Every structure is written in structure tokens, then in C-alpha cells.
């Protein structure tokens, strides 16, 4: 499968996919005789994994470190890998909680717009 098709499937740009391969976030992608990338299921699944981890808020640096630990293929790295996942999950929980709080705040403002918000906005932005 070529990079254009993989970009469509993963919703990642071709440049991002090339970057991930270049820095080792995904393994080397098999190539055709002419040098064109020929993504297989493994490459595609690696990209899907990376996308999920990035969506979870894991930085490129942390993700690279995590994947490097996986490539070590050493059970001694499991506690470190698990700790990285726990940290990412905790950060995501905090982000979710912040978003929920913001949504409640906005919903309250919407629900009370004419009764309260209009007066507050006038005080904030006008001399009324």
C-alpha cells in the first residue's frame, strides 16, 4: 500500500508518516524495488498505535522513548513502560476534567445568557 493510501486511512499527512519513520517512531517501512514505500499491515498498525498515543497527549519525545523500550525487547523495561502509560492516562484524565469543567461553565453561560450574561458582558466591554 502506498503512502497516499496510508495517509487517507490514518488521517495523517504523508510528511508526518515519513517523519515518524525517519525518527524511529514506526519501524522501517518495506520498499519496492524502485524505492517506493510499500506499507504492510504491521506498518499501518504501528501508525494507528502512534496516532492513538499522540491523541492521548503523549509527546513525540515520550512516545519515542516508549517505543525504544519496546524495541529493547526486555521484560525489565515493563515497569518503565507501564509508568509512562499511567502518566499519559493521568494527564489525559486531567485534560478531560478540565474540558468537562469548561463545558459546564459554557453551558451555564448559554443557559443564563439573557438573564445574566448580557449584563456582565456590558460591564466588561462597555461603559454601561
PAGU-776744 format. One record per atom (N, C-alpha, C): residue number from 1; z, y, x; atom name. Coordinates in steps of 0.02 Angstrom, whole numbers. Each point is the difference from the previous one (the first is absolute). Layout:
REM PAGU-776744
(NUM; (Z; Y; X); "CA"),
...
END
This chain:
REM PAGU-776744
(1; (0; -58; 43); "N"),
(1; (0; 58; -43); "CA"),
(1; (0; 61; 45); "C"),
(2; (-41; 49; -15); "N"),
(2; (-5; 59; 43); "CA"),
(2; (55; 51; -16); "C"),
(3; (5; 50; 43); "N"),
(3; (55; 49; -7); "CA"),
(3; (-6; 41; -64); "C"),
(4; (-61; 13; -22); "N"),
(4; (-10; 38; -62); "CA"),
(4; (31; -37; -59); "C"),
(5; (-13; -65; -4); "N"),
(5; (26; -40; -55); "CA"),
(5; (77; -4; 4); "C"),
(6; (26; -9; 60); "N"),
(6; (72; -4; 9); "CA"),
(6; (33; 67; -18); "C"),
(7; (-33; 55; 17); "N"),
(7; (26; 66; -17); "CA"),
(7; (2; 8; -76); "C"),
(8; (-51; -24; -35); "N"),
(8; (0; 2; -73); "CA"),
(8; (57; -41; -30); "C"),
(9; (10; -59; 27); "N"),
(9; (51; -46; -26); "CA"),
(9; (70; 28; 12); "C"),
(10; (12; 25; 61); "N"),
(10; (68; 21; 19); "CA"),
(10; (14; 73; -18); "C"),
(11; (-51; 38; -15); "N"),
(11; (7; 72; -13); "CA"),
(11; (25; 36; 63); "C"),
(12; (-19; -27; 58); "N"),
(12; (14; 33; 64); "CA"),
(12; (-67; 23; 27); "C"),
(13; (1; 55; 37); "N"),
(13; (-62; 23; 30); "CA"),
(13; (-20; -45; 58); "C"),
(14; (-64; -1; 15); "N"),
(14; (-24; -40; 57); "CA"),
(14; (33; 24; 64); "C"),
(15; (10; 66; 7); "N"),
(15; (32; 27; 59); "CA"),
(15; (72; -26; 7); "C"),
(16; (36; -3; -56); "N"),
(16; (69; -26; 1); "CA"),
(16; (0; -73; 20); "C"),
(17; (-46; -38; -27); "N"),
(17; (-4; -72; 16); "CA"),
(17; (-14; -9; 75); "C"),
(18; (-47; 38; 27); "N"),
(18; (-15; -3; 71); "CA"),
(18; (61; 19; 42); "C"),
(19; (35; 52; -22); "N"),
(19; (61; 23; 35); "CA"),
(19; (52; -55; 0); "C"),
(20; (12; -31; -57); "N"),
(20; (50; -54; -4); "CA"),
(20; (-18; -56; 48); "C"),
(21; (-64; -16; 5); "N"),
(21; (-20; -53; 47); "CA"),
(21; (9; 24; 72); "C"),
(22; (-18; 61; 15); "N"),
(22; (4; 26; 67); "CA"),
(22; (71; 1; 27); "C"),
(23; (48; 17; -43); "N"),
(23; (70; 5; 24); "CA"),
(23; (38; -66; -9); "C"),
(24; (-32; -51; -28); "N"),
(24; (31; -65; -5); "CA"),
(24; (42; -11; -62); "C"),
(25; (-9; 43; -51); "N"),
(25; (37; -11; -62); "CA"),
(25; (-30; -59; -38); "C"),
(26; (-65; -11; 8); "N"),
(26; (-31; -62; -23); "CA"),
(26; (-29; -34; 62); "C"),
(27; (-9; -64; -4); "N"),
(27; (-28; -37; 57); "CA"),
(27; (-73; 17; 10); "C"),
(28; (-27; -21; 56); "N"),
(28; (-72; 12; 12); "CA"),
(28; (-42; -30; -56); "C"),
(29; (-46; 39; -24); "N"),
(29; (-44; -23; -54); "CA"),
(29; (-58; -38; 31); "C"),
(30; (-16; -59; -27); "N"),
(30; (-57; -37; 26); "CA"),
(30; (-64; 43; -3); "C"),
(31; (-44; -11; 47); "N"),
(31; (-62; 38; 4); "CA"),
(31; (-61; -46; -6); "C"),
(32; (-53; 28; -28); "N"),
(32; (-64; -35; -1); "CA"),
(32; (-31; 5; 70); "C"),
(33; (-53; -35; 11); "N"),
(33; (-33; 2; 65); "CA"),
(33; (-21; 71; 20); "C"),
(34; (-16; 41; -49); "N"),
(34; (-22; 68; 14); "CA"),
(34; (59; 49; 7); "C"),
(35; (62; -26; -3); "N"),
(35; (59; 41; 10); "CA"),
(35; (29; 30; -64); "C"),
(36; (-33; -9; -55); "N"),
(36; (25; 26; -64); "CA"),
(36; (61; -41; -22); "C"),
(37; (51; 36; -23); "N"),
(37; (60; -34; -24); "CA"),
(37; (-17; -44; -60); "C"),
(38; (29; -60; -1); "N"),
(38; (-10; -47; -54); "CA"),
(38; (69; -23; -23); "C"),
(39; (28; 39; -46); "N"),
(39; (68; -12; -23); "CA"),
(39; (5; -66; -37); "C"),
(40; (52; -38; 17); "N"),
(40; (13; -63; -34); "CA"),
(40; (62; 10; -45); "C"),
(41; (20; -53; -34); "N"),
(41; (58; 5; -46); "CA"),
(41; (63; 22; 37); "C"),
(42; (8; -26; 61); "N"),
(42; (60; 18; 38); "CA"),
(42; (2; 75; 14); "C"),
(43; (-56; 28; 23); "N"),
(43; (-4; 72; 13); "CA"),
(43; (14; 40; -63); "C"),
(44; (-30; -21; -55); "N"),
(44; (9; 34; -63); "CA"),
(44; (73; -3; -22); "C"),
(45; (31; -57; 6); "N"),
(45; (71; -7; -19); "CA"),
(45; (45; 41; 45); "C"),
(46; (-17; 5; 64); "N"),
(46; (39; 43; 45); "CA"),
(46; (-4; 73; -23); "C"),
(47; (-59; 22; -19); "N"),
(47; (-8; 68; -24); "CA"),
(47; (38; 12; -64); "C"),
(48; (-1; -48; -45); "N"),
(48; (38; 7; -63); "CA"),
(48; (75; 5; 15); "C"),
(49; (24; -41; 47); "N"),
(49; (70; 2; 21); "CA"),
(49; (17; 69; 29); "C"),
(50; (-42; 24; 44); "N"),
(50; (12; 65; 32); "CA"),
(50; (1; 56; -53); "C"),
(51; (-46; -3; -47); "N"),
(51; (-2; 51; -52); "CA"),
(51; (64; 0; -41); "C"),
(52; (24; -59; -18); "N"),
(52; (63; -4; -38); "CA"),
(52; (57; 29; 41); "C"),
(53; (4; -18; 63); "N"),
(53; (54; 24; 42); "CA"),
(53; (-4; 77; 9); "C"),
(54; (-59; 26; 7); "N"),
(54; (-9; 73; 5); "CA"),
(54; (19; 33; -66); "C"),
(55; (-20; -30; -56); "N"),
(55; (19; 27; -65); "CA"),
(55; (75; -2; -10); "C"),
(56; (32; -47; 32); "N"),
(56; (73; -5; -3); "CA"),
(56; (34; 53; 42); "C"),
(57; (-41; 36; 39); "N"),
(57; (27; 55; 40); "CA"),
(57; (12; -17; 73); "C"),
(58; (-20; -59; 22); "N"),
(58; (10; -18; 70); "CA"),
(58; (-49; 40; 43); "C"),
(59; (26; 30; 52); "N"),
(59; (-42; 39; 45); "CA"),
(59; (-46; -46; 40); "C"),
(60; (-53; 29; 27); "N"),
(60; (-46; -38; 43); "CA"),
(60; (39; -29; 59); "C"),
(61; (44; 40; 30); "N"),
(61; (37; -23; 58); "CA"),
(61; (45; -59; -17); "C"),
(62; (37; 5; -56); "N"),
(62; (44; -54; -21); "CA"),
(62; (-40; -62; -18); "C"),
(63; (-56; 10; -34); "N"),
(63; (-42; -56; -19); "CA"),
(63; (-28; -35; 61); "C"),
(64; (-21; 38; 49); "N"),
(64; (-26; -28; 63); "CA"),
(64; (55; -41; 34); "C"),
(65; (60; 27; 2); "N"),
(65; (56; -36; 31); "CA"),
(65; (13; -65; -38); "C"),
(66; (0; 4; -66); "N"),
(66; (12; -59; -41); "CA"),
(66; (-53; -54; 13); "C"),
(67; (-63; 20; 1); "N"),
(67; (-54; -47; 11); "CA"),
(67; (2; -28; 71); "C"),
(68; (17; 41; 48); "N"),
(68; (8; -25; 69); "CA"),
(68; (53; -55; 3); "C"),
(69; (54; 10; -38); "N"),
(69; (52; -52; -3); "CA"),
(69; (-26; -64; -32); "C"),
(70; (-42; 7; -50); "N"),
(70; (-29; -59; -32); "CA"),
(70; (-44; -38; 51); "C"),
(71; (-41; 38; 38); "N"),
(71; (-44; -31; 49); "CA"),
(71; (38; -34; 56); "C"),
(72; (62; 21; 12); "N"),
(72; (40; -34; 51); "CA"),
(72; (13; -73; -20); "C"),
(73; (-2; -14; -65); "N"),
(73; (10; -67; -26); "CA"),
(73; (64; -32; 27); "C"),
(74; (54; 40; -6); "N"),
(74; (65; -20; 27); "CA"),
(74; (52; 9; -56); "C"),
(75; (31; -53; -19); "N"),
(75; (50; 4; -53); "CA"),
(75; (58; 47; 17); "C"),
(76; (9; 13; 64); "N"),
(76; (53; 46; 21); "CA"),
(76; (-13; 72; -25); "C"),
(77; (-62; 14; -19); "N"),
(77; (-17; 68; -25); "CA"),
(77; (10; 6; -76); "C"),
(78; (16; -55; -32); "N"),
(78; (7; 3; -74); "CA"),
(78; (53; 50; -22); "C"),
(79; (60; 2; 30); "N"),
(79; (49; 51; -22); "CA"),
(79; (-27; 71; 7); "C"),
(80; (-36; 15; 53); "N"),
(80; (-28; 67; 9); "CA"),
(80; (-52; 14; -53); "C"),
(81; (-43; -48; -13); "N"),
(81; (-52; 9; -52); "CA"),
(81; (32; 11; -68); "C"),
(82; (50; -41; -15); "N"),
(82; (34; 6; -65); "CA"),
(82; (33; 68; -6); "C"),
(83; (32; 23; 54); "N"),
(83; (33; 66; -1); "CA"),
(83; (-51; 55; -12); "C"),
(84; (-60; -6; 28); "N"),
(84; (-52; 50; -12); "CA"),
(84; (-21; 1; -73); "C"),
(85; (-5; -60; -31); "N"),
(85; (-18; -4; -70); "CA"),
(85; (54; 29; -44); "C"),
(86; (63; -15; 16); "N"),
(86; (56; 26; -38); "CA"),
(86; (1; 76; 4); "C"),
(87; (-11; 27; 60); "N"),
(87; (-2; 73; 8); "CA"),
(87; (-56; 31; -41); "C"),
(88; (-59; -31; 1); "N"),
(88; (-57; 26; -40); "CA"),
(88; (16; -4; -75); "C"),
(89; (31; -54; -21); "N"),
(89; (18; -7; -71); "CA"),
(89; (52; 52; -20); "C"),
(90; (49; 13; 44); "N"),
(90; (51; 51; -15); "CA"),
(90; (-31; 69; -4); "C"),
(91; (-46; 15; 46); "N"),
(91; (-34; 65; -2); "CA"),
(91; (-41; 7; -64); "C"),
(92; (-32; -54; -21); "N"),
(92; (-40; 1; -61); "CA"),
(92; (45; 11; -61); "C"),
(93; (58; -33; -1); "N"),
(93; (47; 9; -55); "CA"),
(93; (22; 72; -4); "C"),
(94; (13; 31; 57); "N"),
(94; (20; 71; 0); "CA"),
(94; (-56; 44; -27); "C"),
(95; (-62; -14; 20); "N"),
(95; (-57; 39; -25); "CA"),
(95; (-7; -9; -75); "C"),
(96; (6; -62; -23); "N"),
(96; (-5; -13; -72); "CA"),
(96; (54; 38; -38); "C"),
(97; (61; -3; 25); "N"),
(97; (56; 35; -33); "CA"),
(97; (-14; 76; -2); "C"),
(98; (-26; 27; 55); "N"),
(98; (-17; 72; 1); "CA"),
(98; (-55; 16; -50); "C"),
(99; (-49; -44; -6); "N"),
(99; (-53; 12; -49); "CA"),
(99; (25; -5; -71); "C"),
(100; (43; -48; -13); "N"),
(100; (29; -8; -67); "CA"),
(100; (40; 63; -18); "C"),
(101; (40; 24; 47); "N"),
(101; (40; 61; -11); "CA"),
(101; (-46; 59; -15); "C"),
(102; (-53; 7; 39); "N"),
(102; (-47; 55; -11); "CA"),
(102; (-35; -6; -67); "C"),
(103; (-18; -62; -19); "N"),
(103; (-33; -10; -65); "CA"),
(103; (47; 18; -57); "C"),
(104; (62; -20; 4); "N"),
(104; (49; 18; -51); "CA"),
(104; (7; 75; -5); "C"),
(105; (3; 33; 57); "N"),
(105; (5; 73; 3); "CA"),
(105; (-60; 33; -35); "C"),
(106; (-60; -24; 18); "N"),
(106; (-61; 28; -30); "CA"),
(106; (-4; -14; -74); "C"),
(107; (17; -60; -20); "N"),
(107; (-2; -18; -71); "CA"),
(107; (48; 44; -40); "C"),
(108; (59; 12; 28); "N"),
(108; (48; 44; -33); "CA"),
(108; (-29; 71; -7); "C"),
(109; (-32; 23; 52); "N"),
(109; (-31; 67; -3); "CA"),
(109; (-55; 2; -53); "C"),
(110; (-40; -52; -3); "N"),
(110; (-54; -3; -50); "CA"),
(110; (30; -1; -70); "C"),
(111; (50; -41; -10); "N"),
(111; (31; -6; -66); "CA"),
(111; (33; 65; -23); "C"),
(112; (22; 39; 48); "N"),
(112; (36; 62; -17); "CA"),
(112; (-39; 63; 20); "C"),
(113; (-65; -7; 5); "N"),
(113; (-40; 55; 27); "CA"),
(113; (9; 65; -40); "C"),
(114; (-11; -5; -65); "N"),
(114; (2; 62; -40); "CA"),
(114; (71; 24; -13); "C"),
(115; (47; -45; -2); "N"),
(115; (68; 20; -13); "CA"),
(115; (36; 29; 60); "C"),
(116; (-20; -21; 60); "N"),
(116; (37; 20; 59); "CA"),
(116; (-45; 23; 57); "C"),
(117; (-51; -39; 15); "N"),
(117; (-41; 12; 59); "CA"),
(117; (-36; 67; -1); "C"),
(118; (-25; 19; -56); "N"),
(118; (-37; 63; -4); "CA"),
(118; (45; 57; 22); "C"),
(119; (63; 1; -21); "N"),
(119; (48; 52; 19); "CA"),
(119; (14; -3; 75); "C"),
(120; (11; -60; 26); "N"),
(120; (14; -9; 71); "CA"),
(120; (-59; 23; 42); "C"),
(121; (-60; -19; -19); "N"),
(121; (-60; 20; 37); "CA"),
(121; (-8; 76; 1); "C"),
(122; (12; 31; -57); "N"),
(122; (-5; 73; -3); "CA"),
(122; (50; 32; 48); "C"),
(123; (61; -26; 3); "N"),
(123; (50; 27; 46); "CA"),
(123; (-19; -11; 72); "C"),
(124; (-31; -56; 15); "N"),
(124; (-19; -16; 69); "CA"),
(124; (-60; 40; 25); "C"),
(125; (-48; 12; -45); "N"),
(125; (-64; 28; 23); "CA"),
(125; (-18; 68; -30); "C"),
(126; (40; 24; -45); "N"),
(126; (-14; 65; -31); "CA"),
(126; (65; 41; 1); "C"),
(127; (-7; 63; -13); "N"),
(127; (58; 44; -2); "CA"),
(127; (30; 4; -70); "C"),
(128; (-6; -52; -39); "N"),
(128; (25; 2; -68); "CA"),
(128; (71; -25; -3); "C"),
END
